[in-house]
Amino acid sequence: MREHKKCMALLLASVLIIALVPAVFAQEGKKININQAPVEELTQMKGIGATYAERIVQFREANGPFSCPEDIMKVPGIGVKIFEANKDIITVK
């Protein structure tokens, strides 16, 4: 019986890993266009919650599109730390 439980636990762990791996790799190559992304998509960035996402949208509506990814640091409250955490996924094209 103990051997059966170990096998079931191993099988369950394997199924979970197989189910989650594609989702992890799908997110890895995804870019977020800060000139077009809605609030919901912007919140997928590290350190960006609903409040900062709203600020990004408001900033681009008031000032026009971002010229380069670094321009996100012009949004109040978003600094180097948040930019560095997300620089690989931010795009403006």
C-alpha positions as CSV (number, residue, x, y, z in Angstrom):
1,M,0.0,0.0,0.0
2,R,2.8,2.4,0.8
3,E,4.4,1.7,-2.6
4,H,1.1,2.5,-4.2
5,K,0.9,5.9,-2.5
6,K,4.4,6.7,-3.6
7,C,3.6,5.8,-7.2
8,M,0.4,7.9,-7.1
9,A,2.2,10.9,-5.7
10,L,4.9,10.6,-8.4
11,L,2.3,10.3,-11.1
12,L,0.4,13.3,-9.8
13,A,3.6,15.4,-9.6
14,S,4.5,14.4,-13.2
15,V,1.1,15.3,-14.5
16,L,1.3,18.7,-12.8
17,I,4.8,19.4,-14.2
18,I,3.7,18.4,-17.7
19,A,0.6,20.6,-17.5
20,L,2.5,23.7,-16.3
21,V,5.6,23.6,-18.5
22,P,3.9,24.8,-21.7
23,A,2.3,27.7,-19.8
24,V,5.7,28.8,-18.4
25,F,7.4,28.7,-21.8
26,A,4.5,30.5,-23.5
27,Q,4.9,33.4,-21.1
28,E,8.7,33.5,-21.5
29,G,8.7,34.9,-25.1
30,K,5.7,37.2,-24.7
31,K,6.2,40.9,-25.1
32,I,3.9,43.5,-23.7
33,N,3.4,46.6,-25.9
34,I,3.1,49.4,-23.4
35,N,1.5,51.6,-26.2
36,Q,-1.4,49.2,-26.7
37,A,-1.8,46.9,-23.8
38,P,-4.9,47.2,-21.6
39,V,-4.7,47.4,-17.8
40,E,-5.2,43.7,-17.4
41,E,-2.2,42.9,-19.6
42,L,0.0,45.5,-18.0
43,T,-0.6,44.0,-14.6
44,Q,1.3,40.9,-15.9
45,M,4.5,42.8,-15.5
46,K,6.6,42.4,-12.3
47,G,5.8,45.2,-9.8
48,I,2.9,46.5,-11.9
49,G,-0.5,46.3,-10.1
50,A,-3.8,47.8,-11.2
51,T,-2.8,51.3,-9.9
52,Y,0.4,51.5,-11.9
53,A,-1.2,49.9,-14.9
54,E,-3.9,52.7,-14.9
55,R,-1.1,55.3,-14.6
56,I,0.6,53.8,-17.7
57,V,-2.6,54.0,-19.7
58,Q,-3.4,57.6,-18.5
59,F,0.2,58.7,-19.2
60,R,0.1,57.4,-22.8
61,E,-3.4,58.9,-23.3
62,A,-2.2,62.3,-22.1
63,N,1.3,62.3,-23.7
64,G,1.1,60.1,-26.7
65,P,2.8,56.8,-27.3
66,F,6.0,55.8,-25.6
67,S,9.0,56.2,-27.9
68,C,11.2,53.5,-26.3
69,P,10.8,51.0,-23.4
70,E,12.8,53.2,-21.0
71,D,10.0,55.9,-21.3
72,I,7.9,53.8,-18.9
73,M,10.0,55.4,-16.2
74,K,8.4,58.7,-17.0
75,V,5.2,57.3,-15.4
76,P,4.9,58.5,-11.8
77,G,6.0,55.8,-9.4
78,I,7.7,53.6,-12.0
79,G,11.5,53.8,-11.6
80,V,14.6,51.9,-12.6
81,K,13.8,48.9,-10.4
82,I,10.5,48.1,-12.1
83,F,12.0,48.9,-15.5
84,E,14.9,46.6,-15.0
85,A,12.6,43.8,-13.8
86,N,10.6,44.1,-17.0
87,K,12.9,45.4,-19.7
88,D,13.1,42.1,-21.6
89,I,9.3,41.9,-22.1
90,I,8.5,45.6,-22.8
91,T,8.0,46.7,-26.3
92,V,6.7,49.9,-27.9
93,K,6.2,48.4,-31.5
